Amino acid sequence: MPLSKSRLIAHSNHPSFPQVSNQIEHKRIVDGSFPSTRNRSPSWGSFSSQSMESISGKTTKSVKTSEGNIKQGFCKIIFRTLLLVLLYYFSSIGLTFYQKWLMRKLHYPLSIVIIHLVVKFMMAASCRIVWEHWTHCKRPVLAWQSYTIQLAPAGIASALDIGLSNWSLEFITVSLYTMSKSTAIIFIMGFALFFKLEKKHWTLLVVVVMISGGLVMFTYQATQFNLGGFLMVMFASFLSGLRWTLSQMVMQKSEMGLANPIDMMYHIQPWMIVTLLPFAMAFEGLSLAMTKDVFRFIDTYHLFIVLGKVLVGAVIAFFMELTEYLLVSYTSSLTLSVSGIVKEVLTLTLAVLVTHDEMNSINVVGLVICLLGITLHVTLKAVRIHYESKASSLASLKIKHTDEEELLMNLIISDNEEVAP
């Protein structure tokens, strides 16, 4: 019978144990072999060459299959990421220019945003119903206390951010709107430091100075500058930083179950509607009630055309928000940041070519400095994430190596127990 580890230790302390060990060693030297294989464990060499070749062939085949699966999975990830980025570009850039065009015809930005929010809520609810019917699994529904305490701040910030952003497009150009809204990354960093989601570092100060200085140069002596619209979009940028920081904190809480973007959109839209509705009634209620475009319509066809234009923007807004959440979920916030830089460059280029926004040489230099600041922030974040993942991989590899050593020692002890008399 094989001996246990404790029994082996006990036998090693017995006076006769060294004599037995010496006898085994003497026989190994004289005969040139170990004692008979009848008492030996199979792990000491009972495999034939044919078995070894069979195992080697299976191992090679499994390695090739694994490499093929890795390549196939990598291509799938690349295709999915590119598809999401393209959808994000089309929806985000398209919505910016579409809303700018619509604001020239319908001067009711807050009311239009409320319709967008209602449509997004209905589309998210429909997606949840279809999902439940398809999978027979219930989607999460928050309790009233969690819904109020945890989600209300993010909903209020989101509503004011989107409302002011839409409103500012009535007064400023697309290029100024894009540049001003890009400063949201400063406020995201500030709130991330405040809530201890990011670590303090001197490079953050450099990034803030570059982005802020670039924005000042971009707006210096701009011929199409409007102070009211600029202040609106800057406050919206501040609220955007708060919005995404709070949303990140909510989605990262596993007990809330809002990691899925559809569930997040479904729960947050009502708070946004309740927040924005009083402002829309106060600033646009009387004018909207008297306009012939909506309530005092004369031609039914014209009314449906107006509603159709607003609904098109709502659908685009839904897919834009969905692709933003999906990019963060399937890739990372870093991918969204890099995509955002390219998107801003494309938006500014289209603003000059399509809407004929004017920029002087100082504005162009400011644009370059601001984009360099954003690029520096994204690069530093990428380096930090790389080193953190590398450190995590080394730690897991060290743990795995330690486990393998323990397993090997256990096998050796087990084999020695079977050999021992």
C-alpha positions as a Markdown table, in Angstrom:
| # | Residue | x | y | z |
|---|---|---|---|---|
| 1 | Met | 0.0 | 0.0 | 0.0 |
| 2 | Pro | 1.3 | 3.5 | -0.8 |
| 3 | Leu | 2.4 | 5.5 | 2.2 |
| 4 | Ser | 1.0 | 8.9 | 3.0 |
| 5 | Lys | 3.2 | 11.9 | 3.4 |
| 6 | Ser | 3.0 | 11.9 | 7.2 |
| 7 | Arg | 3.8 | 8.2 | 7.3 |
| 8 | Leu | 6.8 | 8.7 | 5.0 |
| 9 | Ile | 8.2 | 11.4 | 7.4 |
| 10 | Ala | 7.7 | 9.1 | 10.3 |
| 11 | His | 9.5 | 6.2 | 8.6 |
| 12 | Ser | 12.4 | 8.6 | 7.6 |
| 13 | Asn | 13.0 | 9.2 | 11.4 |
| 14 | His | 13.1 | 5.4 | 12.1 |
| 15 | Pro | 16.6 | 4.0 | 12.6 |
| 16 | Ser | 16.2 | 1.3 | 9.9 |
| 17 | Phe | 15.1 | 3.7 | 7.2 |
| 18 | Pro | 18.7 | 4.8 | 6.2 |
| 19 | Gln | 19.7 | 1.2 | 5.8 |
| 20 | Val | 16.8 | 0.4 | 3.4 |
| 21 | Ser | 17.6 | 3.6 | 1.5 |
| 22 | Asn | 21.3 | 2.6 | 1.2 |
| 23 | Gln | 20.3 | -0.9 | 0.0 |
| 24 | Ile | 18.2 | 0.5 | -2.8 |
| 25 | Glu | 21.0 | 2.9 | -3.9 |
| 26 | His | 23.6 | 0.0 | -3.8 |
| 27 | Lys | 21.3 | -2.2 | -6.0 |
| 28 | Arg | 20.8 | 0.7 | -8.5 |
| 29 | Ile | 24.6 | 1.1 | -8.8 |
| 30 | Val | 25.4 | -2.6 | -9.2 |
| 31 | Asp | 22.6 | -3.5 | -11.6 |
| 32 | Gly | 22.6 | -0.2 | -13.4 |
| 33 | Ser | 18.8 | 0.1 | -13.0 |
| 34 | Phe | 16.2 | 0.8 | -10.4 |
| 35 | Pro | 14.3 | -2.0 | -8.6 |
| 36 | Ser | 11.7 | -3.9 | -10.5 |
| 37 | Thr | 9.1 | -1.9 | -12.3 |
| 38 | Arg | 6.4 | -3.9 | -10.7 |
| 39 | Asn | 6.6 | -1.6 | -7.6 |
| 40 | Arg | 7.1 | 1.6 | -9.6 |
| 41 | Ser | 4.7 | 4.3 | -10.4 |
| 42 | Pro | 3.7 | 4.7 | -14.1 |
| 43 | Ser | 5.1 | 8.2 | -14.0 |
| 44 | Trp | 8.6 | 6.9 | -13.8 |
| 45 | Gly | 8.8 | 5.6 | -17.4 |
| 46 | Ser | 6.1 | 3.0 | -18.3 |
| 47 | Phe | 5.1 | 4.9 | -21.4 |
| 48 | Ser | 6.3 | 3.3 | -24.6 |
| 49 | Ser | 7.8 | 5.2 | -27.5 |
| 50 | Gln | 4.6 | 4.6 | -29.5 |
| 51 | Ser | 2.5 | 6.2 | -26.7 |
| 52 | Met | 4.9 | 9.1 | -26.6 |
| 53 | Glu | 4.6 | 9.6 | -30.4 |
| 54 | Ser | 0.8 | 9.5 | -30.1 |
| 55 | Ile | 0.7 | 12.0 | -27.3 |
| 56 | Ser | 3.1 | 14.3 | -29.2 |
| 57 | Gly | 0.9 | 14.1 | -32.3 |
| 58 | Lys | -2.2 | 15.0 | -30.3 |
| 59 | Thr | -0.4 | 17.8 | -28.6 |
| 60 | Thr | 0.8 | 19.3 | -31.9 |
| 61 | Lys | -2.7 | 19.0 | -33.3 |
| 62 | Ser | -4.2 | 20.7 | -30.3 |
| 63 | Val | -1.7 | 23.5 | -30.5 |
| 64 | Lys | -2.5 | 24.2 | -34.1 |
| 65 | Thr | -6.2 | 24.1 | -33.3 |
| 66 | Ser | -5.7 | 26.6 | -30.5 |
| 67 | Glu | -3.7 | 28.9 | -32.7 |
| 68 | Gly | -6.4 | 28.8 | -35.4 |
| 69 | Asn | -9.1 | 29.6 | -32.7 |
| 70 | Ile | -6.9 | 32.5 | -31.5 |
| 71 | Lys | -6.6 | 34.0 | -35.0 |
| 72 | Gln | -10.3 | 33.5 | -35.7 |
| 73 | Gly | -11.2 | 35.2 | -32.3 |
| 74 | Phe | -8.8 | 38.1 | -33.0 |
| 75 | Cys | -10.3 | 38.7 | -36.5 |
| 76 | Lys | -13.7 | 38.6 | -34.9 |
| 77 | Ile | -12.7 | 41.2 | -32.3 |
| 78 | Ile | -11.2 | 43.5 | -35.0 |
| 79 | Phe | -14.3 | 43.3 | -37.2 |
| 80 | Arg | -16.6 | 44.0 | -34.3 |
| 81 | Thr | -14.5 | 46.9 | -33.1 |
| 82 | Leu | -14.3 | 48.5 | -36.6 |
| 83 | Leu | -18.1 | 48.0 | -37.0 |
| 84 | Leu | -18.9 | 49.7 | -33.7 |
| 85 | Val | -16.4 | 52.6 | -34.4 |
| 86 | Leu | -18.0 | 53.2 | -37.9 |
| 87 | Leu | -21.5 | 53.2 | -36.4 |
| 88 | Tyr | -20.3 | 55.6 | -33.7 |
| 89 | Tyr | -18.9 | 57.9 | -36.3 |
| 90 | Phe | -22.0 | 57.9 | -38.5 |
| 91 | Ser | -24.4 | 58.4 | -35.6 |
| 92 | Ser | -22.3 | 61.0 | -33.7 |
| 93 | Ile | -21.2 | 63.2 | -36.6 |
| 94 | Gly | -24.5 | 62.7 | -38.4 |
| 95 | Leu | -26.5 | 63.8 | -35.3 |
| 96 | Thr | -24.3 | 66.9 | -34.8 |
| 97 | Phe | -24.9 | 68.2 | -38.4 |
| 98 | Tyr | -28.5 | 67.0 | -38.5 |
| 99 | Gln | -29.3 | 68.9 | -35.3 |
| 100 | Lys | -27.5 | 72.0 | -36.5 |
| 101 | Trp | -29.6 | 71.9 | -39.7 |
| 102 | Leu | -32.9 | 71.2 | -37.8 |
| 103 | Met | -32.3 | 74.1 | -35.3 |
| 104 | Arg | -32.4 | 76.5 | -38.3 |
| 105 | Lys | -36.0 | 75.4 | -39.0 |
| 106 | Leu | -37.3 | 74.5 | -35.5 |
| 107 | His | -36.2 | 76.8 | -32.7 |
| 108 | Tyr | -37.2 | 74.4 | -29.9 |
| 109 | Pro | -34.1 | 72.6 | -28.8 |
| 110 | Leu | -35.3 | 71.5 | -25.4 |
| 111 | Ser | -38.6 | 70.2 | -26.6 |
| 112 | Ile | -36.8 | 68.3 | -29.4 |
| 113 | Val | -34.5 | 66.7 | -26.8 |
| 114 | Ile | -37.5 | 65.6 | -24.7 |
| 115 | Ile | -39.0 | 63.9 | -27.7 |
| 116 | His | -35.6 | 62.2 | -28.2 |
| 117 | Leu | -35.6 | 61.0 | -24.6 |
| 118 | Val | -39.1 | 59.6 | -24.9 |
| 119 | Val | -38.3 | 57.8 | -28.1 |
| 120 | Lys | -35.1 | 56.4 | -26.6 |
| 121 | Phe | -37.0 | 55.2 | -23.6 |
| 122 | Met | -39.6 | 53.4 | -25.7 |
| 123 | Met | -36.9 | 51.8 | -27.9 |
| 124 | Ala | -34.9 | 50.6 | -24.9 |
| 125 | Ala | -38.1 | 49.2 | -23.3 |
| 126 | Ser | -39.0 | 47.4 | -26.6 |
| 127 | Cys | -35.5 | 45.9 | -26.8 |
| 128 | Arg | -35.9 | 44.6 | -23.2 |
| 129 | Ile | -39.3 | 43.1 | -24.0 |
| 130 | Val | -37.9 | 41.3 | -27.1 |
| 131 | Trp | -34.9 | 40.1 | -25.1 |
| 132 | Glu | -37.0 | 38.7 | -22.3 |
| 133 | His | -39.3 | 36.9 | -24.8 |
| 134 | Trp | -36.4 | 35.5 | -26.8 |
| 135 | Thr | -34.2 | 34.3 | -23.8 |
| 136 | His | -37.0 | 33.8 | -21.2 |
| 137 | Cys | -34.8 | 35.7 | -18.7 |
| 138 | Lys | -36.1 | 38.8 | -16.8 |
| 139 | Arg | -34.2 | 42.0 | -17.3 |
| 140 | Pro | -33.2 | 43.8 | -14.0 |
| 141 | Val | -35.5 | 46.4 | -12.5 |
| 142 | Leu | -34.1 | 48.6 | -9.8 |
| 143 | Ala | -35.8 | 49.1 | -6.4 |
| 144 | Trp | -37.1 | 52.6 | -5.8 |
| 145 | Gln | -34.4 | 53.5 | -3.3 |
| 146 | Ser | -31.5 | 52.5 | -5.5 |
| 147 | Tyr | -33.3 | 54.1 | -8.5 |
| 148 | Thr | -33.5 | 57.4 | -6.7 |
| 149 | Ile | -30.2 | 57.6 | -4.8 |
| 150 | Gln | -27.9 | 56.0 | -7.3 |
| 151 | Leu | -29.3 | 56.9 | -10.7 |
| 152 | Ala | -30.9 | 60.3 | -10.2 |
| 153 | Pro | -27.7 | 62.4 | -10.1 |
| 154 | Ala | -26.4 | 60.8 | -13.4 |
| 155 | Gly | -29.8 | 61.3 | -15.0 |
| 156 | Ile | -30.0 | 65.0 | -14.0 |
| 157 | Ala | -26.5 | 65.7 | -15.2 |
| 158 | Ser | -27.2 | 63.8 | -18.5 |
| 159 | Ala | -30.4 | 65.8 | -19.2 |
| 160 | Leu | -28.7 | 69.2 | -18.6 |
| 161 | Asp | -25.7 | 68.2 | -20.7 |
| 162 | Ile | -27.7 | 67.1 | -23.7 |
| 163 | Gly | -30.2 | 70.0 | -23.4 |
| 164 | Leu | -27.5 | 72.7 | -23.2 |
| 165 | Ser | -25.5 | 71.1 | -26.0 |
| 166 | Asn | -28.6 | 71.1 | -28.3 |
| 167 | Trp | -29.5 | 74.7 | -27.3 |
| 168 | Ser | -26.0 | 76.0 | -28.0 |
| 169 | Leu | -26.1 | 74.8 | -31.6 |
| 170 | Glu | -28.6 | 77.7 | -32.2 |
| 171 | Phe | -25.9 | 80.2 | -31.5 |
| 172 | Ile | -22.4 | 78.8 | -32.3 |
| 173 | Thr | -20.8 | 77.0 | -35.3 |
| 174 | Val | -20.2 | 73.2 | -35.4 |
| 175 | Ser | -16.5 | 73.7 | -35.2 |
| 176 | Leu | -16.7 | 75.8 | -32.0 |
| 177 | Tyr | -19.2 | 73.4 | -30.6 |
| 178 | Thr | -16.9 | 70.4 | -31.3 |
| 179 | Met | -13.8 | 72.1 | -29.8 |
| 180 | Ser | -15.6 | 73.3 | -26.7 |
| 181 | Lys | -17.3 | 70.0 | -26.1 |
| 182 | Ser | -13.9 | 68.2 | -26.4 |
| 183 | Thr | -12.9 | 69.9 | -23.1 |
| 184 | Ala | -15.2 | 67.4 | -21.4 |
| 185 | Ile | -12.1 | 65.2 | -21.0 |
| 186 | Ile | -10.7 | 67.8 | -18.5 |
| 187 | Phe | -13.8 | 67.6 | -16.4 |
| 188 | Ile | -13.9 | 63.8 | -16.6 |
| 189 | Met | -10.3 | 63.8 | -15.3 |
| 190 | Gly | -11.3 | 66.3 | -12.5 |
| 191 | Phe | -14.3 | 64.3 | -11.4 |
| 192 | Ala | -12.3 | 61.0 | -11.7 |
| 193 | Leu | -9.7 | 62.4 | -9.3 |
| 194 | Phe | -12.4 | 63.7 | -6.9 |
| 195 | Phe | -14.1 | 60.3 | -6.8 |
| 196 | Lys | -10.7 | 58.6 | -6.7 |
| 197 | Leu | -11.2 | 56.7 | -10.0 |
| 198 | Glu | -7.9 | 58.1 | -11.2 |
| 199 | Lys | -4.5 | 58.6 | -9.5 |
| 200 | Lys | -2.9 | 62.1 | -9.3 |
| 201 | His | 0.1 | 62.7 | -11.6 |
| 202 | Trp | 1.9 | 65.8 | -12.9 |
| 203 | Thr | 1.1 | 64.8 | -16.5 |
| 204 | Leu | -2.5 | 65.5 | -15.9 |
| 205 | Leu | -1.7 | 69.2 | -15.3 |
| 206 | Val | 0.2 | 69.3 | -18.6 |
| 207 | Val | -2.8 | 67.8 | -20.4 |
| 208 | Val | -5.2 | 70.3 | -18.8 |
| 209 | Val | -3.0 | 73.3 | -19.7 |
| 210 | Met | -2.6 | 72.1 | -23.4 |
| 211 | Ile | -6.4 | 71.6 | -23.9 |
| 212 | Ser | -7.3 | 74.8 | -22.1 |
| 213 | Gly | -4.7 | 76.9 | -23.9 |
| 214 | Gly | -5.7 | 75.4 | -27.3 |
| 215 | Leu | -9.3 | 76.3 | -26.7 |
| 216 | Val | -8.4 | 79.9 | -25.8 |
| 217 | Met | -6.4 | 80.2 | -29.0 |
| 218 | Phe | -9.2 | 78.6 | -31.0 |
| 219 | Thr | -11.7 | 81.1 | -29.8 |
| 220 | Tyr | -9.4 | 84.1 | -30.1 |
| 221 | Gln | -10.7 | 86.7 | -32.5 |
| 222 | Ala | -13.1 | 84.1 | -34.0 |
| 223 | Thr | -15.4 | 85.8 | -36.5 |
| 224 | Gln | -18.3 | 83.5 | -35.7 |
| 225 | Phe | -18.0 | 83.6 | -31.9 |
| 226 | Asn | -21.1 | 83.9 | -29.7 |
| 227 | Leu | -20.5 | 84.3 | -25.9 |
| 228 | Gly | -23.9 | 82.9 | -24.8 |
| 229 | Gly | -23.6 | 79.8 | -26.9 |
| 230 | Phe | -20.0 | 79.3 | -25.9 |
| 231 | Leu | -20.9 | 79.5 | -22.2 |
| 232 | Met | -23.8 | 77.0 | -22.7 |
| 233 | Val | -21.6 | 74.4 | -24.4 |
| 234 | Met | -18.8 | 74.9 | -21.8 |
| 235 | Phe | -21.3 | 74.3 | -18.9 |
| 236 | Ala | -22.6 | 71.3 | -20.9 |
| 237 | Ser | -19.0 | 70.1 | -21.1 |
| 238 | Phe | -18.7 | 70.4 | -17.4 |
| 239 | Leu | -21.9 | 68.4 | -16.9 |
| 240 | Ser | -20.7 | 65.8 | -19.4 |
| 241 | Gly | -17.7 | 65.1 | -17.3 |
| 242 | Leu | -19.9 | 64.6 | -14.2 |
| 243 | Arg | -22.4 | 62.6 | -16.3 |
| 244 | Trp | -19.9 | 60.0 | -17.6 |
| 245 | Thr | -18.1 | 59.7 | -14.2 |
| 246 | Leu | -21.4 | 59.0 | -12.4 |
| 247 | Ser | -22.5 | 56.6 | -15.2 |
| 248 | Gln | -19.3 | 54.7 | -14.9 |
| 249 | Met | -19.7 | 54.3 | -11.2 |
| 250 | Val | -23.3 | 53.1 | -11.6 |
| 251 | Met | -22.4 | 50.6 | -14.4 |
| 252 | Gln | -19.4 | 49.2 | -12.5 |
| 253 | Lys | -21.6 | 48.3 | -9.5 |
| 254 | Ser | -22.4 | 44.7 | -10.2 |
| 255 | Glu | -25.2 | 44.6 | -7.6 |
| 256 | Met | -27.2 | 47.1 | -9.6 |
| 257 | Gly | -27.1 | 45.0 | -12.8 |
| 258 | Leu | -26.9 | 47.9 | -15.2 |
| 259 | Ala | -23.8 | 46.8 | -17.1 |
| 260 | Asn | -25.9 | 46.3 | -20.2 |
| 261 | Pro | -26.3 | 49.6 | -22.1 |
| 262 | Ile | -30.0 | 48.9 | -22.9 |
| 263 | Asp | -30.8 | 48.5 | -19.2 |
| 264 | Met | -28.9 | 51.6 | -18.4 |
| 265 | Met | -30.6 | 53.7 | -21.1 |
| 266 | Tyr | -34.0 | 52.3 | -20.0 |
| 267 | His | -33.5 | 53.3 | -16.3 |
| 268 | Ile | -31.9 | 56.7 | -16.9 |
| 269 | Gln | -34.3 | 58.2 | -19.5 |
| 270 | Pro | -37.2 | 59.0 | -17.1 |
| 271 | Trp | -34.9 | 61.0 | -14.8 |
| 272 | Met | -33.7 | 63.0 | -17.9 |
| 273 | Ile | -37.3 | 63.7 | -19.0 |
| 274 | Val | -38.4 | 64.8 | -15.6 |
| 275 | Thr | -35.3 | 67.1 | -15.3 |
| 276 | Leu | -35.7 | 68.7 | -18.7 |
| 277 | Leu | -39.5 | 69.1 | -18.9 |
| 278 | Pro | -39.8 | 72.1 | -16.5 |
| 279 | Phe | -37.1 | 74.0 | -18.5 |
| 280 | Ala | -38.8 | 73.2 | -21.8 |
| 281 | Met | -42.1 | 74.5 | -20.5 |
| 282 | Ala | -40.6 | 77.6 | -19.0 |
| 283 | Phe | -38.5 | 78.6 | -22.1 |
| 284 | Glu | -40.4 | 77.2 | -25.0 |
| 285 | Gly | -43.9 | 76.3 | -23.7 |
| 286 | Leu | -45.8 | 79.4 | -24.9 |
| 287 | Ser | -44.0 | 79.7 | -28.2 |
| 288 | Leu | -44.5 | 75.9 | -28.9 |
| 289 | Ala | -48.2 | 76.2 | -28.1 |
| 290 | Met | -48.7 | 79.0 | -30.6 |
| 291 | Thr | -46.6 | 77.8 | -33.5 |
| 292 | Lys | -48.2 | 76.6 | -36.7 |
| 293 | Asp | -45.5 | 73.9 | -37.0 |
| 294 | Val | -46.9 | 71.8 | -34.1 |
| 295 | Phe | -50.0 | 72.6 | -32.0 |
| 296 | Arg | -51.7 | 75.2 | -34.3 |
| 297 | Phe | -51.0 | 73.3 | -37.4 |
| 298 | Ile | -53.0 | 74.0 | -40.6 |
| 299 | Asp | -51.7 | 71.3 | -42.8 |
| 300 | Thr | -51.7 | 67.7 | -41.5 |
| 301 | Tyr | -49.0 | 66.7 | -44.0 |
| 302 | His | -46.7 | 69.5 | -42.7 |
| 303 | Leu | -47.2 | 68.3 | -39.1 |
| 304 | Phe | -46.2 | 64.8 | -40.0 |
| 305 | Ile | -43.1 | 66.1 | -41.8 |
| 306 | Val | -42.1 | 68.1 | -38.8 |
| 307 | Leu | -42.6 | 65.1 | -36.4 |
| 308 | Gly | -40.8 | 62.8 | -38.9 |
| 309 | Lys | -37.7 | 65.1 | -38.9 |
| 310 | Val | -37.6 | 65.1 | -35.1 |
| 311 | Leu | -38.0 | 61.3 | -34.9 |
| 312 | Val | -35.1 | 60.8 | -37.3 |
| 313 | Gly | -32.9 | 62.7 | -34.9 |
| 314 | Ala | -34.2 | 60.6 | -32.0 |
| 315 | Val | -33.4 | 57.3 | -33.7 |
| 316 | Ile | -29.9 | 58.6 | -34.5 |
| 317 | Ala | -29.4 | 59.7 | -30.9 |
| 318 | Phe | -30.5 | 56.2 | -29.7 |
| 319 | Phe | -27.9 | 54.4 | -31.9 |
| 320 | Met | -25.2 | 57.0 | -30.9 |
| 321 | Glu | -25.7 | 56.4 | -27.2 |
| 322 | Leu | -26.0 | 52.7 | -27.7 |
| 323 | Thr | -22.7 | 52.5 | -29.7 |
| 324 | Glu | -20.9 | 54.6 | -27.1 |
| 325 | Tyr | -21.9 | 52.1 | -24.3 |
| 326 | Leu | -21.1 | 49.1 | -26.5 |
| 327 | Leu | -17.6 | 50.5 | -27.4 |
| 328 | Val | -16.9 | 50.8 | -23.7 |
| 329 | Ser | -18.4 | 47.4 | -22.8 |
| 330 | Tyr | -16.7 | 45.4 | -25.6 |
| 331 | Thr | -13.4 | 47.2 | -25.9 |
| 332 | Ser | -12.5 | 49.9 | -23.3 |
| 333 | Ser | -12.9 | 53.6 | -22.6 |
| 334 | Leu | -9.5 | 54.1 | -24.2 |
| 335 | Thr | -10.9 | 52.9 | -27.5 |
| 336 | Leu | -13.8 | 55.4 | -27.2 |
| 337 | Ser | -11.3 | 58.2 | -26.4 |
| 338 | Val | -9.1 | 57.4 | -29.4 |
| 339 | Ser | -12.2 | 57.1 | -31.6 |
| 340 | Gly | -13.4 | 60.5 | -30.2 |
| 341 | Ile | -10.1 | 62.2 | -31.3 |
| 342 | Val | -10.5 | 61.0 | -34.9 |
| 343 | Lys | -14.2 | 61.9 | -34.8 |
| 344 | Glu | -13.5 | 65.5 | -33.8 |
| 345 | Val | -10.9 | 65.9 | -36.6 |
| 346 | Leu | -13.5 | 64.6 | -39.1 |
| 347 | Thr | -16.2 | 66.8 | -37.7 |
| 348 | Leu | -14.0 | 69.9 | -37.9 |
| 349 | Thr | -13.0 | 69.1 | -41.4 |
| 350 | Leu | -16.6 | 68.6 | -42.5 |
| 351 | Ala | -17.6 | 71.8 | -40.7 |
| 352 | Val | -15.1 | 73.8 | -42.8 |
| 353 | Leu | -16.1 | 72.0 | -46.1 |
| 354 | Val | -19.8 | 71.7 | -45.6 |
| 355 | Thr | -21.0 | 74.5 | -43.4 |
| 356 | His | -18.1 | 76.9 | -44.3 |
| 357 | Asp | -17.0 | 77.6 | -40.8 |
| 358 | Glu | -14.2 | 80.2 | -40.7 |
| 359 | Met | -10.9 | 79.8 | -38.9 |
| 360 | Asn | -7.8 | 82.0 | -38.9 |
| 361 | Ser | -4.2 | 80.9 | -38.3 |
| 362 | Ile | -4.3 | 81.3 | -34.5 |
| 363 | Asn | -7.5 | 79.2 | -34.4 |
| 364 | Val | -5.8 | 76.5 | -36.4 |
| 365 | Val | -2.8 | 76.5 | -34.0 |
| 366 | Gly | -5.2 | 76.3 | -31.0 |
| 367 | Leu | -7.0 | 73.4 | -32.7 |
| 368 | Val | -3.7 | 71.5 | -33.1 |
| 369 | Ile | -2.6 | 72.2 | -29.5 |
| 370 | Cys | -5.9 | 71.1 | -28.1 |
| 371 | Leu | -5.9 | 67.9 | -30.1 |
| 372 | Leu | -2.3 | 67.2 | -29.1 |
| 373 | Gly | -3.4 | 67.6 | -25.4 |
| 374 | Ile | -6.2 | 65.1 | -25.9 |
| 375 | Thr | -3.8 | 62.7 | -27.7 |
| 376 | Leu | -1.2 | 63.0 | -24.9 |
| 377 | His | -3.9 | 62.1 | -22.3 |
| 378 | Val | -5.0 | 59.0 | -24.3 |
| 379 | Thr | -1.4 | 57.9 | -24.9 |
| 380 | Leu | -0.5 | 58.2 | -21.2 |
| 381 | Lys | -3.6 | 56.3 | -20.2 |
| 382 | Ala | -2.7 | 53.6 | -22.7 |
| 383 | Val | 0.8 | 53.3 | -21.2 |
| 384 | Arg | -0.6 | 53.1 | -17.7 |
| 385 | Ile | -3.2 | 50.5 | -18.7 |
| 386 | His | -0.4 | 48.5 | -20.4 |
| 387 | Tyr | 1.9 | 48.5 | -17.3 |
| 388 | Glu | -1.0 | 47.6 | -15.0 |
| 389 | Ser | -2.1 | 44.7 | -17.2 |
| 390 | Lys | 1.6 | 43.6 | -17.5 |
| 391 | Ala | 2.0 | 43.7 | -13.7 |
| 392 | Ser | -1.3 | 41.7 | -13.3 |
| 393 | Ser | -0.1 | 39.1 | -15.9 |
| 394 | Leu | 3.2 | 38.7 | -14.1 |
| 395 | Ala | 1.4 | 38.3 | -10.8 |
| 396 | Ser | -0.9 | 35.6 | -12.2 |
| 397 | Leu | 2.0 | 33.9 | -13.9 |
| 398 | Lys | 3.9 | 33.8 | -10.6 |
| 399 | Ile | 0.9 | 32.2 | -8.9 |
| 400 | Lys | 0.5 | 29.7 | -11.7 |
| 401 | His | 4.2 | 28.8 | -11.5 |
| 402 | Thr | 4.0 | 28.3 | -7.7 |
| 403 | Asp | 1.0 | 26.0 | -8.2 |
| 404 | Glu | 2.8 | 24.0 | -10.8 |
| 405 | Glu | 5.8 | 23.6 | -8.4 |
| 406 | Glu | 3.5 | 22.4 | -5.6 |
| 407 | Leu | 1.9 | 19.9 | -8.0 |
| 408 | Leu | 5.3 | 18.6 | -9.1 |
| 409 | Met | 6.4 | 18.2 | -5.5 |
| 410 | Asn | 3.3 | 16.3 | -4.7 |
| 411 | Leu | 3.8 | 13.9 | -7.6 |
| 412 | Ile | 7.4 | 13.3 | -6.6 |
| 413 | Ile | 6.3 | 12.6 | -3.0 |
| 414 | Ser | 3.6 | 10.3 | -4.3 |
| 415 | Asp | 6.1 | 8.3 | -6.4 |
| 416 | Asn | 8.5 | 8.0 | -3.6 |
| 417 | Glu | 5.8 | 6.7 | -1.3 |
| 418 | Glu | 5.0 | 3.9 | -3.8 |
| 419 | Val | 8.7 | 2.9 | -4.1 |
| 420 | Ala | 9.3 | 3.0 | -0.3 |
| 421 | Pro | 8.9 | -0.5 | 1.3 |
